[in-house]
Amino acid sequence: MELKNTSTLTIHLEYIPESENALFDICDFNGRVLKTGEINISGITEIEVGEIPAGSYMIYILDGTLIERRRITI
């Protein structure tokens, strides 16, 4: 998984899903889900984050039985 913060409004997620139903969740450190969405099967997903306040968060990739997580800064 590769993440690039291309602007203050968009995160560029490069991840090739193993299943057709792969999802992402952006959560705060209290576990609240602030944004969720589907991961594009092409392997490139643009995530609009303009409505999320600036700060550090966790992004979770839920892909079948696989769960990946990374810390992100918006």
C-alpha positions in Angstrom: 0.0 0.0 0.0 1.3 3.4 -0.9 -0.2 6.7 0.2 0.4 10.2 -1.1 -1.2 13.3 0.2 -1.5 15.2 -3.1 -3.2 18.2 -1.6 -5.0 19.1 1.6 -8.2 17.8 0.0 -7.1 14.5 -1.6 -5.2 11.3 -0.6 -3.9 9.2 -3.5 -4.1 5.5 -2.4 -2.2 2.9 -4.5 -3.4 -0.5 -3.5 -4.3 -3.5 -5.7 -7.1 -5.3 -3.9 -7.3 -9.0 -3.7 -11.1 -9.0 -3.6 -13.8 -7.0 -5.4 -15.2 -5.7 -2.2 -12.2 -4.0 -0.7 -12.9 -1.0 1.5 -11.0 1.7 3.3 -11.9 3.4 6.6 -10.3 6.6 7.9 -10.5 6.7 11.7 -9.5 9.0 14.5 -7.5 7.6 17.4 -10.7 7.1 19.4 -11.9 4.6 16.8 -14.5 6.8 15.2 -14.9 6.2 11.4 -14.7 9.6 9.7 -14.8 8.3 6.1 -15.3 5.0 4.4 -15.3 4.0 0.8 -14.6 1.4 -1.8 -11.1 0.7 -3.2 -10.9 0.9 -7.0 -10.1 -2.4 -8.5 -7.7 -0.6 -10.9 -5.4 -0.1 -7.8 -5.6 3.7 -7.7 -8.2 5.3 -5.4 -8.5 9.1 -4.9 -10.0 9.9 -1.4 -11.5 13.3 -0.8 -10.6 14.4 2.7 -11.5 18.1 2.7 -14.2 17.6 5.2 -11.9 16.0 7.8 -10.1 18.4 10.1 -6.3 18.6 9.8 -4.5 16.1 12.0 -3.3 12.5 12.3 -5.5 9.6 11.6 -5.4 5.9 10.8 -6.4 4.4 7.4 -7.5 0.8 7.4 -7.7 -1.3 4.3 -10.3 -4.1 4.6 -9.7 -6.6 1.8 -11.4 -10.0 2.4 -9.6 -11.4 5.4 -6.7 -9.0 5.1 -6.6 -5.8 7.2 -3.8 -3.3 6.7 -3.4 0.0 8.6 -1.3 3.1 8.3 -1.0 6.4 10.1 -1.8 9.4 7.9 -1.6 13.1 8.3 -4.2 15.4 6.7 
